[in-house]
Amino acid sequence: HEAAVFVDGRYTLQAAKQVDAKAWAVESLIDPPPESWVAAHLKAGDRLGFDPWLHTFAA
């Protein structure tokens, strides 16, 4: 299993200090966008967690 947290430039340094790098990859929110990571890392039957207050299922 793989996990990633997506941050924009404002939080890159903070995330590197506060995110457990053994459990999470810190990825760019902008370039490449999260959809690129999802396409490269998820396969049929995998699960994707997201906050429905911030993101829609369609997105």
C-alpha angles and dihedrals in degrees: 000000000000131000132192136185115208119216137172124227093279092067105032095104094040093050091049089057099040106035120085100243091199090063104027138040115216107225135181117263091204114034111051097013122228091258088069092054091047092050091050098044110031125072133184111302096022120124129235121199121205140158107258090202089065104029136035125229089238092058 
